[in-house]
Structures are given as structure tokens and as C-alpha cells.
Amino acid sequence: MTPPGELASGGLIVGLSAPERAGLATLADRAAAAVTAGQMPVRLGPADGRHRLAVLGADRPTLAAALRRASNKLAQDRADGFRLRGVAYYGFGDAGRVALLFPGQGSQYPGMLAGLAIDWPDTRAWFADLDAAFARGGFDRAPGRLIAPGPAAEADLHGLTYGAPLGLIASLALAEVLAELGVRADAVAGHSNGEHAALTVGGLVFYPDRNAVCDHLMQVARLGRDLCPATEPEGMVAVSGPSRTIVDAALRQLPDPPAVAVDNCPGQCVLSGTRRSLGVAVAAVVAVGGLCQWVPTDRAYHTPLFADWSRLLRSHYDRVIVTRPRVPVYSCLTAAPFPADPDAVRDLISRQWSSPVRFREVVENLYADGVRTFIEVGPDEKLTAFVSSTLRGRPHLAVSASSRYHPDGAQLRRCAAELFARGVAIRLDRLGPPTPASPAARPRADMILAAHTELIAAANAGIDRVRARVEGLIRRSAAPAPAFRGLLRDGIRSDGPRLTAFRRFTRRGDRYLADHSLGRRGDQDGLPVLPFTLSLGLAVEAARRLTGADGRVELTNARAHRWLTLDRGTLDVLLEAERTPDGVVQIALAGHEPDGRRYAAFGAAVAVDPQRHAPPPAALPDPGRGPVGCTAHEFYHRFAFHGPSFQTLSRVEAIGPDVAVAVVRATAVPDMDVLTVGLDPAVLDAAGQLVAVWLLEHGHRDFGAYPFALDRLTLFAPPVLPGNELRLVARVRRESAGWTEADLEFSDPAGRLVARLEGFRQRLVSFPVGFARLVQGGAPDDEPGTAALPEREFLTANGGIWGQVLAHLALPPERLEEWYRTGRPLRPLEQWLDNRRPASGAVGDRRPAPRLAGSHS
């Protein structure tokens, strides 16, 4: 439960201001001392202080440390502003005029604003009112289901019927949050469909209340649903890299070129037309150095091919009230403020759908009119990048209130911190605990606390019983109380026999994934991969939440269909659970690509039996003691990629022809309460690790072992607390088809069965000589002098996972992002491997490559 005075999404913020830089450093030291003493100042210094510092922290200790770090930075003899990204922001002077920018189609993504809806109840109300309007309009589906998200098709997110109004509602909800924070705009503009949000916020188009806005969007969606399909397949392609001059010159050489429908910034534009003409254009643009990416749409927006939609909208907008705007509203059709004549406004609103989007020119004109601060108000942060590219080298600030790559609350606080440091008037007290001088913040905190409590209660009716049981276990073991953080957090929706949950995994919020990263070498980051056992944990926790039952767990028919990786530091997954009449919960886990596409990742069935104390069957036979060549320490030191959280093998006791025995010790898994989950993914991961040790002892070389199936998992008891030991016995069968199968049992020191795995299968991957040492981690003395260059087919196999691992090892962060953005080319990886080869005539290290063993989902 959220402590009173803190937002449900967590995180703290402090704003400091002073007439001089030195005074700001003094205030930072005072604030650090106050936070350390248990106080929580939100604002220190005069309101009109020219020098401003905003500091962020996940909790009080990290906030105090960040304040001291910022103070040391301020004490340096420098006159310019600075950023300690994600920690502190310092600035001085005038912010200039402020513009709000609203994104259009393509900005939507599953789960957008789900976290923000916890702290700002009105955000939920926007989506609820949109759903109600669609129900009144006779629609059989509600667009607001995507905020959870629910089981929606990709077309829903990017189509006119559901995706367009959903993106606008998200923008309007964020605009309301910024207004509550005291942010005031001097101008507004909207990109493509976002122009409707700009018109609403700017006051040029009048709606009496929120319901009227939602009814209008429903009526537009009805027009989109009835729109005739294109006579020939259409689409859009984003072009990055070459200047607009080069792109135009390449298109002029074509007999039937598509249109340049969107001019985003100097380095990006969007082509729109028939798929036939776009295919020819893509080849021409690539030939002059362009990077092309198809946009997920089946219509040629912003061209004459979409004129029918403009005509439909023009008749619809005759019913819209056009008034005098509160602030200038810039049109991306003219790149200038809308005119005063109501009919001219209606013409521009409708024509923009079949006319080019001149966003780059809008940014230039806003800048010429004195705008220096640009705030993107809507899902994601694409416009922020376009503004920064357009104004590169000129003083300005471009920030986004939302991002698909960061938790909603954290992104909003980061945005607020940058705005405060820039000099924009903003109420930081609405983003953190109240001060004694700010009693008005207390009712707001109470409202947030009540809303958060309601969400948790709705998601898990049995949480009180679970919490009481866990607290009892903790008291008996004299262990510190956990944070009660399960794997399922924000974005949970339960409706009778169904439950859906959206989950965003991040490097920062799920630190244990750093210990399950392929290519991890010491302090160097690798490619974080969700363990197969973590998918099992998601399934078990979902079933326990949905059924409200607490007892023995039977999970059957678990299958992993695809790797789940944090390619760019985040991973979005959607879990869908449905309880059948016989009480079994069917689980489906889907991952989401950065472009919004979904892919099936994992499935299982789970039953929870309240009769926990049914006597378990006898354990597998003990092979007796015997010499073991590979100790647990050597396994982790030389062969495995696992970090401390997943190093649960304590010692290997015996290896026989088909049996292995080990002692497993539970670790403290950061950012996860395994008792709330119902199983310990790190402890269960020892099953795959022990099978890998068995393979090593039987002479297998140059392989990786990765779980992909489990016929049955039975959990007879709750997970053990950190430091406790279990005995693990495995019976292993090596299959000729390139995989192993094993049955394993975990038992406590008294011999009682804790967990059993039956039909646990791992796929074996053969690696080129030396390649395992490059990607698995291992000790520094395992660094090879040379490695066989992997075949291109190997680097692209299994969804390209080995190429990804190599990229995370070889490329610095800025080049890694470019590598993903340009389609993951193999050439940079091959060059890196070539550069590691010894010089001609040198004698390379030809030691056998170590083996890669681990688990994934």
C-alpha cells in the first residue's frame, strides 16, 4: 500500500532556486540533510530565483545522494547548465515561450498511460468516458481496453476507428495533467491526427465537457468505420538519413513517384502512396543512402488518395463550434496559426488529412515567434526527437510527458524536472509528498491512496490473506519485510473469469535481469533475457490472483515459443488468463515489438488446489556420492552467464550416468517478492543449470542449453526465504534430436518435497569454436585470442538472437540503438569479429571454447 503523501508510482522530486549558483549549492546541501533526517522538502528558495535545480530520487536515500552529487557539480567553476540524466537538472535564465505539441497516428502503443492512471484518476475517466461514448454509438468493442492493454489486434491501435480516438484521448488526458501541474502554453500545434487535440486544448474548437469531446470522437470513428477501402493497396514508408533535397531528387527520377506526405525534420520524411509506387521508391531511396521503414497503416494518409476522408470530415465539422482560441493554434497544413474565420478553420481541419504535414516548418515558425520550450503531450516521444533534430545547435528545450521506454510516473517527473530547471512555472508539490506549508496536497494524496488501494483490491481479492501469511513467515524467520512486489503490477484488469495484465520490464525496475543477460562480462551489460522460469512465475501469480486461491499449484503444458529480450532496455508483454469451468486457468503471454506488433511467447495451464497438505509422492532415487569435476563455483566462474541473483547452485554433490544431485541455496532477488509471485524463478532456474553441469561432466562441448517446454510443475510449498537450502535431484535423458529431457525434485532439509518438474526439456545449440566465450560472459582468463567467424545463418537463426547478443557485446550504446533502428545489419558485427582476429602470422589461442548454459523464455 502506498504510504500517505507519496504517489502510487513511487519516486520523489525536489526543486531548488536561488539568485546565484553558489546559493543553489548551499540549498542542495540543506535539502540533502533534511531528506536524510526524514523530512521531505518539495521546494526551497525564492519563487523568482534565476538559478534552478530539480533533483529526482526513487526513495529518500537515493534522493539525498542525488542532492549531494548535484551540489558537488554546482560547486565546480562553470557557468553553463547541466544534466545528470535521470538524477538532476540545472538551468538559469528565461524559458522563453512554451508550446505544446500533440502527436498523431503511430504514437499509440499497448498499455500507454496505464501507470499514470494510478496517480491521476481523471486520466482513467477520460478512457472510461470514451468507452461509454462508443457504447452509446453502438460499437461492439471499447477502445479504452487498450490502456490495460486487452486482446486487441494491431489494426485497432493504428486504424481510424479505435486507434485515432484512443491516441487523442491519451493526449487530452496528459494535457489535463500538465494543467494541474500549472503548466501554461503560449502556443499549441498538432501533428496529423494530433491537430484535433491541439484545437481542443487551444480552445479554437469548443466542447462543453469531456463527454462532448468523446461523443465527437465516436462520431468521427463511425465515419472511419464506414469509409470505403482503397481501390489499390496503399501504405506509407518513413525515410531517414538523406536530406530532403536528396530524397526529392531520387523521387523525380521515377515515372510514378509517391508523395512526400510528412516532413518531420531535416533527417526524416514519410512517403505515402500505392504500395506499388512505394516499392519502387524504397529501392531508389536506399540506393542514395536512405533507411526505409514501413509504417503500420493500409492507407495513403496526407495525399489526394485520401481525399474522400477529407470530404467526409468537412461535412461533419459543420456541426463543430469554432471560437476565439485561448492561445494561437498552428496548422501543419499552412505552418502558420489558424485564421479567425470559422469556415476557414473547418476547411483546414478537414483538408489536412489529404495534404502534406509540414511539421518541420511549424517548429521553425514557432521558434521564430519566440518559442524556446517544446513539450510533447501524448503517448511516446517521437515529436521531441523531431524538434531536437530541427533546432540542433540552437538554444531550446524539447521534452516529452510520456514515453513507451520509461514508466509513466518516472517520465512525468523527469519532464517536470527539466521544465522547472528551464524556468517554466510548474507545481512540483503535485508530484511528491506535501510540505507542512502545503496542506492542500493532503486530500490529493488521500485520493490517490484510495484509488491505488481500490485497484489492488480489484486485481487480487485474496491479497490480505496472502500478505498475512507472508508476514507470519517473515516474523518466524526474523527476515526483513519485503516490498510485496509481484511480477504483475500496473495495468491489471480482472473481469469475472478473465484477467489481463500489461507488464513493462526495464533494466532499472527489474534489476535481477542484469543477472540473466547473454553476453554479460563483469560490469559490461549484455542482452537481458527473461528466464523460462520467470514466465512460469507470471503464469502462477496470474492464476492465484484470478482464482483467489492459495494452495498447491499444478502447472501443465508450459511451452516457450520465442525469446523474450530487453533489446533496447525495455520489454513489453501482455498476459491473458482465463479460468475454465473446471477451475484450470489458461495462460497466454505475448510480447510486443517496438512498432506495436504482438507475437506469441509462452503458454501454460495452471490449477491451484487449496488442499496444500496432500501427501507428496516419494522423491527420485539418490545416486549416492561420487567425484564431480565441475564444481558450482567453476560453473559460474567459467561457463555460465548467470549473475549473483541466479547463482543458486551451492554445490554439486554427485553426477551419475543419468542422475545429478546438487544443493541449491535461495538468493535475494532484487525488485521481486517471490512469496507474492508464488514461486522463486532463480531457485527453479537451478534445474536447467544442473542439467548443463550434467552435460559438461559427460563430455559435451561448445553448446548452449535453453528451456522450451515443461510437461508439469507441482509446487507443494511456498518458496523458501533467502539463505535457505534445498536438495535438487535430477534424472536426465540426452535426446538425439538436439535436446535434453529431465525430471527434477526439490526437497527441504527434512526430506519433504517442495517442488517437482516433469518433462523438463532444453534445446541444445551448437556454437562455432570460440563463439561461446564471446557471448556468455565468464571469467577474464577465458578471453579468447581468436574465434571462428560464425556463419551468417547462425547469427540470424532463432530470431536473430545470437546476432543481438553479439551486437550488445560489440557496439557502444549509441551505435547499438542505430543498429536496431537500421534493421540489425550483420556487417558491423562481422567487422568487429574480424578486428579481434590476431594479425597475419600470429599464433591464436585455440583453447576449446567454454560452454554456454542457461535458461530463457
N, C-alpha and C positions, 0 to 999 in steps of 0.2 A: 504494500500500500504506500502511496506517495506521502512523504512527510508533509505536514502543513507548510505552506509557503513556498514549495518548490513545484515546478512544472512536472507533469507526469512523464514527459520525455527526458527529464534529467538535464543537468548542465547548469552552470552558473555564469554570470556576466557582471562585470564591474566597469563603470565609466568614470574617468577622472578628467578634470580640466583645470588649467592654470594659465595665468598670463604669460609665464615663461616656461621654457623647457626644464630648467632646474627645479622649479616648483613642482612640476609634474612628477619628477623622480622622487621627490620627498613624499608626495601624496601616495605614490605606488608603494613605498616602504611602509607608510602608515596603514594603508589598506591591507598589505600582507600581514602585518602584525595583528590587525583586527580580525582577519579571517582565521589566523592561527589560534587566536583566543576564543574562537567560536562565534564571533559576530559576523554579520553578512551585510556590509555596506553595498548599496547598488550604485550610488552616485556620490562623488566627493568633488569639491571645488566649485567655483562660481559658474553659473549657467552660461555666462558670456566669455568664459576662458578661451583664449585664442589657441592654446595648445591642448590637444585632446588625446586621450589614451583609452582604449577599450581592451579589456583582458578577459579571456574565457578560460573555464576550467570544468572538467567533468564532475569534480566534487571539491570540497574545501581544501584538502591538502594539495591537489594539483593546481587549484586556483592560486593559493598562496605561493607556490613555486613559480607559477607563471608571472605573478606580480613582481617577484624578486628578479626574475630573469629580465622582465621589461624595464625595471628600474636600472639594472646594470647596463642595459642597452642605451637607455636615455642618458646615463652619466658619461657616455662617450662624447667626445667633442665633435659632434656632427650636427648640421643644420637641417638636413632633409628628413622627410618622414620615412617610416619603415613599416614592414610587416614581418611578424613572426607567425607564419601562416598557421591558422587554426588556433593560435595562442594569444597574440596581441597585435593591435593595430594602432599606429600613432600617426597623427597628422596635425596640420595647423593651417590657418588661413580660411578663405571663403570657399564654400562648396559650390558656388555658382547656382544657376537654376537647375531644377530637378525635373527629369522626365520619367514617366512610367511607360514601359514597353510591354505589349501583350503578345505572346507567341500565338501562332496559328496551328494548322494541321501538321501533324508529325511530332508535336511536343508531348502528346499523351503517352503514358506508359502505365502498365498494371500497378495498382497499389498507390498511385500518386495521391499525396496529401493524407494518406491513411494515418501516419504518425501525427501530423498536425491536428487532425480531428480530435485527438485526445485532449490537447491543451486548449483548443478553441472550439467550443461546442457549436458556434454558428457555422463553422465550416461543414460539420455534419448536416446542419439544417439546410444548407444550400443543396447538397446532393439529395437529401430526403425530399425537398420541395420539387426538385427536378423529376424525381421518380414519381411523385404524386401527379405532376402535370402530365407525364407520359401515360399514366394510368387513366387519367381523365380523357386523354386523347385517343384511347382505345388501343394503345400499344400493348403487345403481349409480353414485352420484356422491359426492364428498367435499366437505363444507362448507369445509374448510380451503383449498380452491382460491381462495376469495375474498380471502385475505390478499395474494395476488400483485398484483392480483386476476386471476382467469381469466374465461372467457367465460360468466358466469352471468347468468341473467335477473333482472330487478328483483324478481320474486316470491321468488326464493331469499333475497334479503337481508332481506326483511320478513315472510317466512312462518314458520309454526311449525316446519316440517320442517328447514330449513337455517339460516335467519336467527336464530331464537331461540337455539339452542345455540351458534352462532358468536359472537353478542354476549356470551353468558355466559362463554365461554372467553376472550374478549378481556378481560373484567372480571377474571376469576380470574388471568390472566397478569399484568395490571397490578398486582393486589393483591400478587402474589408479588414483583414488582419493588420495590414500596414497602416490603415486609417486609425485603427485602435491604438497602434503604437505611436500615433501622432505624426506620421509622415505625410507631408503635403506636396503635391505636384504642381509644377508650373506649366507643364505640357504633357500630353499623352499621345501615343501612337500605337497602332496595332499592325501586326504582320499577317497578311492574308486574312484568315478567319478571325484572328485576334482583333481585327478592326472593330468587330461588334462589341467586344469588351471595352475597347478604348472609347467608343461612342457612349457607352453606358456610364463608365466611370467619369468621363469628361463632362457628362451632363448634356451632350448635344442631342441625344435621344432620351426621351423621358419615359420612365416607368414608375408608377405609383408605389410599388412594393416588390418584394422578391418573387412573390407568386406571379406577378405580371411578367417579370423577366422570364421565368421558367415557362409560362404559357406561350410566350413569344417564341422561345427556342423550340418548344414542342411543335408549334405550327410550322416552323421552318423545317424541322426534321420530317414532318409529314410530307412537305413538298419534296424533300430529298428522297424519301421512300418511294414516291410515285414518279420520280424522274425517269425518263426513258433511257435505256442503256445506249452506249456509244455504238455507232454503226460499224466501226472498226476498232480493234483493241488499241487502247490508249495507255499512256503512262507518263512518268516523269523520272528524270535522272539528274542527280546532283553531281556537279563537276567542280573539282578542287584542283588547285595547283597553278595553272597558267593564268595570266591576266585576261581580263575581258577582251582586250584587243586581239590577243592570240586566238581565243575561242571564237570570236566573231569571224576572224579571217579563215579559220578552218571550216566554219559552217557555210561561208559564202561559196566555197568550192563544191558544195553538194547541190544536186539538182532539186531536191525536195527537203530542205533542212527543217528541223523542228524549231520552235520558238524559244528564245531565252525568256522564260516566264518569270523568273525571280532573280533579282540582282541583290545578293545578300551582303557582300563585302568585296574588297579588291581580289580576294583569292577564292571566291566561291560564287557560282550561279547555278540555276536549275533550268534544265531543258524540259520542254513539255510538248507532246505531240502524239502521233500514232506510234505504236511500238515498232512498226516497220521503219519509219524515218529515224526513230531514236536508235535502233540497232546500227544503222549506217553512221549516225552521228557519233556514237560512242567510239567506233573504230577510228574515226577521223580525229577525235579529241585525244584519245590515247596516243595516237601517233605523234602528237605535238607535246606530249608530256603530261597530259591530264589524267586525273584519277576520277573514275566514274562509279557511282553507286546508285542502284535503282531505288526509287522512293516507293514505299508500300502504298500505292494507290492505283486504281484502274481507270482514272480519268485524267484528261489533259487540262488541269486547272490553269487559270490565268492565261488562256488563249481563246481565240474566236471559236475553237471547237467546243467550248463550254458556254457559249452564248445563250443556250436555252435556259440555263440556270439563272443567268443574269436577268432574263426576261421574267422568269417566274418570281424572282425576288423583287423586281421593280413593282409589280402589282401588289405584292404582299406589303411592301414598305409604304404604300399609300395609307395604311392604317396606323402607322407609327407616328407618334408625336415628336416633332423636331422643335427644340427650344434653343435659347441662347446658352452656350456652353459655359461651364464654370471655369475651365481653362482651355486654351487652344488645343484642338484635336487635329493632328496631322494625318493626311491621307497618303497611303503608299501608292495611290494611283497618280496623284499630282505632285507628290513630295512637298506639299505645302499645306497650311491649315485649311480645313473645310470652309467653304463660303457660308455666308449668313442666310442665303435663300433656302427655305426648307425643301423645295423640289429639286434644287441643285444638289443638296445633301443626299436625297433619296437616289438620285441618278448615280452619284459617285459610289454610294454603298453597294448598289447592285452591279454596276459596271466593273468594280474591282475584281470580281470573280473571273471575268473573261479578259482582263487587262494585265499587263506585267506589274509585278510588285517591285517598286523602286526603293527598297529598304535602305540601301547604301546612301542614296541621295537624301532620304529622310534624316538619317543620322547626321550627315554633313550639314543640312539646313538647320537642324536643332542646335548643333554646335555653333553655327554662325549666329544663331539667335540667343546665345549665352548659356545654353545648357552644358553643364560640366559633369553632372551626375546622372547616370542612366541606371534605372532599376528594372530588371526583368521581372514581370509579375505574372507568373503562370508556371505550369509544370516544366521542369528541366531548365537548361541554361544555354540553349543554342544562340539566342539573340545576344547574350552577353559576349560570346566569342566573336560574333559578327561586329559588334560595336568596337571591341578592342582591336580587331583587325583593321577596321576603317579608320580609327583615330590613333593608330600606332604612332608613337613619337610625340603626341600632343597631350597636354595635361588633361586628365579626365578620370572618372571612376565608373566602372561598369560592374554591377553586381547582380546576382540573381537571388530571389527569395526562395527558390526551390531548386532541387537537383535530384535526378534519378540516382546519382552516385553517392549521396550523403543522406543520413537520416534527416527527416523533415525539421525536427526541432533544432538539431545542430546547424543545419544550413540557414535557418532563420536567424539564429543567434549570430552566426558568422556574418550574415548580411547586415544585421543591426550594428555589429561592432564596426564594420567598415564604414557604414553611414555615419555613425557617431564620430569616428575619428576624422571623417571628411568634413564634419561641421553641420550635418543635416540634423535638424531637431527631431529627436526620437525618444520615446519613453522606455528606457531600459528597465524600469521597475516592473513593467508588464512581462518581462522575460526572466525574472528571478525572484527570490524571496523578498518580501517587503521590508522596508526600514521602519523604525518606530515613527518617523515623521510621515509615513505614507500609509495611514490606516485604511485608505480606500482599496488598497491592494488585497487586504484580507478577505473580503467577500468573494473576490475573483478567485483567490486560491481555494477557498472552500468550495466554490462551484466546480472548479477543475478537479478537486479531490473527489467530489461526489460523482462526477461524470466518469472519472477513471475507475472508481470502485464499481460503478454500475457495469462498465464494460467487462471488468474481470469476472464479476458475478455471472454475467450473461455467457461468457465464454466457458466457464467451468463451475458448474453448480456445486461440485464437491470440493472446492478449494479449501474450505475451512477444515474439513476432516483431514485432508492431506497435510495441511500446514500443522495442525495439532500433532499428528503422528510424527512428522519430521522434527518438530521442536522437541518432542519427547526423546526421540533417538539422539538428537544433538546434546540434550542435557545429560543423558546417560553416558555419552562418550566424552563429555567435557570438551567438545569441539566448538569453535566459534560458529555463530549462526550464519547460514548462507544468505545470499541476497534473493533467493527464491526466483531465480531467472531460469525459466524453462527454455526450450528451443523455440516454442511458439510464443510470440509476443504480440506485437501490434498487428492490426489487420485481421483479427479473428472474427468470424461471423458464424453463429450456430443457429440453425433453423430446423427444429424437430429432429429428424433422423440424419440431418446433413450438417457438416461443418466445413468451412473453407478458411484457410489461413494463408496470408501472404507473408513471406519472410525474406528480408534482405540481409544476407551475410556480408560482413565487411571485415577487413583486416583489423581495424581498430576496435570494433564492437565484439568480435569473436576471436580473441587473441589466441585461443587454442589452435586455430587453423594454421598459424605460423609454425606449429609443431607437426603439421601434416602437409608439408609443402615439398613437392618434387623439385629437385634442383637446389634445395636449401644447403648452403655451405657456410657454417659458422654464423656470422652476423648478416650474411647476404641473403636477401629474400629469394624465395623460389616461387613456384606456382602453387598456391594453396588449393587443395583438393578436398572436397567433403568426403570423409570416410564412409564406406559402406555401412558401418555400424552407426554413424550419425543419422543416416536415412532410416535405419531401424528405430532409432530413438525418436525421430519425428513421428513415425507411424505409431509407436506405443503411446507417446504423450497425447497424440490426437485421439486415439481410441479411448484413453482414460478420461479425457475431457468430455468427449461426446457421450460416453455411457454413464459418467459419474461414478463408475465402479472402481474399487480398489482391491485387487487380489492377484491371484496367479495369472500370468499373461501367457497366451499361446499365440505366437506369430507364425503364419504359414505362407508358403509360396512367395517368398521375397525374391524379387528379380530387379537387378540394376540394368537399365537399358542404355545408359550413356554417362560419361564422366560429368561431374558437376564441379566446375573450377571457377575460381575468382580471377578471371582473365585480367581485368583491369582494376582489381582491388575490391570488386563487389560481385555478388551473385544474387539474383532474384529468383525465388522459387515459389510455386503455388501448390499448396497441399489441399486435396479434396478428399473428404472422408464421408462415407455413407453407411449407416447401420442397416443391415438386412433384417428381415423378420425373425431370423434365428439368433439374432444378437451379435453376429460377426460384423466387424467394421472393415469395409473395403477401403484401402488407401491407394491414392494415386498422387504421385509427386511429379510436377512438371517444372522444368527450368525455362528461363526467359532469355533470349538473345538480346543484345543491346538495341537492336532495331525493333524489339517488341514481339518477335516470333516465339512461339512456345514449342517445346519438344518434351516428349515423354521421357522421364528419367528413372522412375522407380515405382514399383507396385508391390503390395502385400495385403494380407488379410490378418486381422487381429481380433482375438476374443479375450475378454477379461472375466475371470472366474472369481467371485468373492470368496469361494471356499479355498482360501490360501493354504490351509493346513492339510490338504490331501497328501498322503504319504508319497514321496517321490520314489521312482524306481531305483534299483541299485546302480552304482557308478560303474564305468568301464573298468576292465581289469588293469591292474598295475603291472608294468613290465619288469619291475624291480630296478635296482640300482645298476648303473653302468657308466663307463667313461664317456665323457662328452667333450668333443674337440672344440666346439664353438660355444663359448660362454655368452651369457646375456650381454655382458659389457662389451665383448668383442663384436657381437652382432650389431649393437648400436654404434660402436666406435668406427667400424669399418664398412658395414654392409647396408644398414637401414637408413632411411631418410628421416625417421621419426625424431622429433624434439622431445624435451622433458615431459610434457603432458602425456605423451603417448608411449613413453618408455616404461611400460608396465610389467614387462618380463623382469622378474627379480633374479631368478637363477634357473638354469636348465638342469634338471636332475638326471634324466635318462633319455636315451634315444634307442629304440629297438627297430626291428625290421618294418613294423607297421604301426608302432606306438611311440608317442613322445610325452614326457612328463615335465612340468615346469611349475614354479611358484610365481604367482602374479601378485604384485602389490599395487593397490589403488593409489592414484595420484590426485592432486588437487587440480581440477580442470578449470582454468580461469573463465569467467563470464558464463558459467553454466552451473546450475544446481541439478545434479544428477538424480536427486530424490524426487524433484518435481517432474523430471523427464520420465522417470520410471526405470531407466537403465543407464549404465555408465558406458558411453561409446569407447572411451580409452581402454577400459578393462576388457570389453569384448573384442577390441582390436587385437588383443594379445593372441586370439585364436589364429588369425592369419599370420601373425609373426611367428608363432610356434611352428606352424606348417612350413614356413620359409626356412626356419632353422633345421627342421627335419630334412628338407631338400638339400640344404648345404651339407649336412652330415652324410648324405647319401651320394655326394659327389656331383651334384648338378651345378652347372656353371653358367654365367652370363645370362641370367634370367631375371624377370620380374614376376611377382605373383600378386594378382589383383582379384578380390572377391567379386562375384557377379550373381551368385544365387545362394539361397538358403531354403531348404525344404521346411524346416521347423525350428523355431526358437521357443524354449519354455523357460520362463523366469519364475522360480519358486519363492524368491525372497527379494526384498528391496536391495538396491545397490549398497555395497559396503562403503564406509566413510574412508577418506584418505588415510593412508598408513596401514590399513588392514590388509591381510594377505589371504589369498585363495589358492587352492591347488587346481591346476589345469591338466587334464589328461586328454590326449587326442589319439584317435585311431585314424591313420592316413592311408589313402589309396592313390597311387600315381597312375593317372589315366594316359593312354597313348595318344589321345586326341588333343593333347596340349592343355590339360587342366588337371587339377587335383580335387579329390573329394575327401571330406573328413567328418567324423562325429566327435564332438568335444563335450566335456563336462567340467564345470567349475564347482568346487565344493569348499566349505569353510573348514577351519582347523578341527572342528568336532566331527567332520565327516558328513555333514548334512549337505545335500545337493542345493546349489544356489541357482545355476543356470545350465541348460543343455542346448547344444546346437546339433542338428541332424541334417545331413545332406548339404554341408557347407562346401561350396565349390569355388575354386580360384582359377582364373585363366593365367596361363604361363606365357610370357612374352620373351622371345629370344632377342638379345641385344647384339649389335655389332661389337667387335672387340674394342674395349676401352670406353664404349659409349656410356655404360652404367656409371663409371667413375665421374663422368661429366655431369650427369643429371641427378644422381641420387643424394649428393652431399658427401658424407663420410669424413674421415679424418684428413688433415692436410697432407700426411705422408702417403695418402692414396692418390695424390695428384699425378695423373699420367704424363709421360713425356710426349706421347703421341696417341692417336686414336684413329681407328679406321673410319673413313668418312661414310656416314650412313647413306644408304640409298634413298633417293627422293621418295620412293614408295614407302619406306619405313617412316620417314618424317611426316608423311601425310596420312599414315594409317591410323585407325582408331579415332577418327575425327580430328586428326592432326595434333593429337596430344603431345607427341614427342617433339614436334616442331615448336609447340608452345613452350614446353619445358626448356628447350634449348634457347629460345628467344629470351625467356626470363633470366637465364644464366648469362647470356652473351650481351644483351643490349641494355644501355642505361635507360632510366625511366622515360625520358623524353623521346628517345628513339623507339622504345617499346610501344608507346602509345601510337606513334606514327606507323609502326609495323602492323598493328591491329587495324588501324584506320585504312591502310592501303591494301588490305586483303591477305595479310600474313604471307608475304613472298619468301621463298626459300633462299634466294641469292644471298642476303645478308648473313644468314646462318651458315651457309656453305663457306662464305669468305672468312667468317670467324673461326670455323674449324680449320680451314687451310692455314690461317695465320698461326695456329697453335702447333702446326707440324714442325719438327726440327728442320734446320737448314739442310740443304742437299749435302749428302755425305755424312751427316751426323748420325750417331747411333741412338735410336729412340728407345724409350723404356717399353719393353714388350712383356711386362708382367701381366698375368691373367687379370682380366677386369673383375672387380668385385661385383657382387650380385645385388640387384635391386629388389627388395622385398617390401611389401606394404599392402595397403588396402585403399579402396576408393569406392565411390558410388557414381 
